[in-house]
Amino acid sequence: MGKQIIFYMDYETEAKFFEYLLPQCKICNKVENGNMMFIDELPERFSGQHYFKLHLYKPEMGCCDIVSFGDGRGYIEERTSPIIEFSRTLIHPDKKITHGRLYVAMKYYDKEGNYVSKPLELDKWYKELCKWIKKACSAP
């Protein structure tokens, strides 16, 4: 089960949020050959794949579960990994706006059917990021 905050973030605020994130975590935009690929600048919007949804990750919170397709592509198993999903606000050429989202899943069922909780530090960090967003953005 997860929780989320929906927001509208202009591009200037998004750049400030990214600068806020960089010193405290790794930011992944894709998985290649079973490895998370980290970025230190925001991908250009509408530039192709991997620009919309980013994963925020602190290695000290545990390892991520990676699912590989065998052809070099793969993804992070969000349900079981200690990550926060950051989906970017997009302003389309036709002026349609797609909201952004911060999402975290704090509990899940493992393969044996046990209900597993993720680290409490992840929830605390998620709440800190939500607080930053609420101060800086308009929420629907």
C-alpha positions in Angstrom: 0.0 0.0 0.0 1.4 3.4 -0.9 0.8 7.1 -0.4 1.2 10.0 -2.7 1.1 13.7 -3.0 -0.1 15.3 -6.3 1.3 18.7 -7.3 1.8 21.2 -10.0 5.5 22.4 -10.1 6.7 25.0 -12.5 10.1 24.4 -14.2 12.0 26.9 -11.9 10.7 25.3 -8.8 11.5 21.8 -10.2 15.1 22.9 -10.7 15.2 24.1 -7.1 13.8 20.8 -5.9 16.3 18.9 -7.9 19.2 21.0 -6.4 17.6 20.3 -2.9 17.6 16.5 -3.7 21.1 16.1 -5.1 23.2 16.3 -1.9 20.9 13.9 -0.1 20.2 11.0 -2.5 20.9 9.3 -5.8 18.4 9.9 -8.6 17.8 7.1 -11.0 16.1 7.5 -14.4 16.5 4.0 -15.8 18.0 0.6 -15.5 20.6 -0.7 -18.0 22.2 -4.2 -17.8 20.8 -4.8 -14.3 22.2 -1.5 -12.9 20.5 1.6 -11.8 21.6 4.6 -13.9 22.0 7.8 -11.8 21.8 11.4 -13.1 23.1 14.7 -11.8 20.9 16.9 -14.0 17.3 16.7 -15.0 16.7 15.1 -18.4 15.2 17.5 -21.0 11.4 17.2 -21.1 9.9 15.3 -24.1 13.5 14.2 -25.1 12.6 10.5 -25.4 12.5 7.8 -22.8 13.4 8.2 -19.1 12.6 11.9 -18.6 9.2 11.8 -16.8 9.5 9.3 -13.8 12.6 9.4 -11.6 13.4 7.3 -8.5 14.9 8.8 -5.4 17.2 6.5 -3.6 19.4 6.5 -0.5 21.7 3.4 -0.5 21.9 3.3 3.3 18.2 2.4 3.3 18.8 -0.9 1.6 19.2 -2.5 -1.8 16.8 -2.1 -4.7 15.2 -5.1 -6.4 16.0 -4.9 -10.1 14.0 -6.9 -12.7 15.9 -7.4 -16.0 14.3 -8.4 -19.3 17.6 -10.0 -20.6 18.1 -7.5 -23.4 19.8 -4.8 -21.3 16.5 -3.2 -20.3 14.9 -3.5 -16.9 13.2 -1.7 -14.1 13.2 -1.1 -10.3 10.6 -3.1 -8.4 9.0 -0.1 -6.7 6.8 -2.3 -4.5 9.7 -3.9 -2.6 12.5 -1.3 -3.0 13.3 1.5 -0.6 12.7 4.3 -3.2 10.5 7.3 -3.7 9.0 7.9 -7.1 9.1 11.4 -8.4 7.0 12.0 -11.5 7.5 15.4 -13.0 4.9 18.1 -13.9 4.7 18.5 -17.6 3.4 21.3 -19.7 2.6 19.9 -23.1 2.9 22.0 -26.4 -0.9 22.3 -26.5 -0.7 23.8 -23.0 -2.2 20.8 -21.3 -0.6 20.3 -17.9 0.1 16.8 -16.4 0.5 16.9 -12.6 3.5 15.7 -10.8 3.5 13.1 -8.1 5.6 11.9 -5.2 4.8 8.3 -4.3 6.1 5.8 -1.8 5.0 2.3 -0.8 5.9 1.5 2.8 4.6 -2.0 3.1 4.2 -5.1 0.9 3.7 -8.8 0.9 6.9 -10.8 0.3 7.1 -14.1 -1.6 6.2 -16.1 1.5 3.1 -14.0 2.2 4.6 -12.0 5.1 3.6 -8.3 5.4 6.9 -6.5 5.3 7.6 -2.8 6.3 10.2 -0.7 4.7 12.6 1.4 6.8 11.0 4.1 8.9 13.7 6.5 7.7 12.1 6.2 4.2 8.7 7.4 5.5 10.4 10.2 7.4 12.3 11.3 4.3 9.1 11.1 2.2 7.3 13.4 4.7 10.2 15.9 4.5 10.0 16.0 0.7 6.2 16.4 0.9 6.7 19.3 3.3 9.2 21.0 0.8 6.7 20.5 -2.0 3.8 21.9 -0.1 5.7 25.0 0.7 6.9 25.5 -2.8 4.0 24.4 -5.0 0.3 24.5 -5.5 -1.4 21.2 -4.7 -4.8 20.3 -6.4 
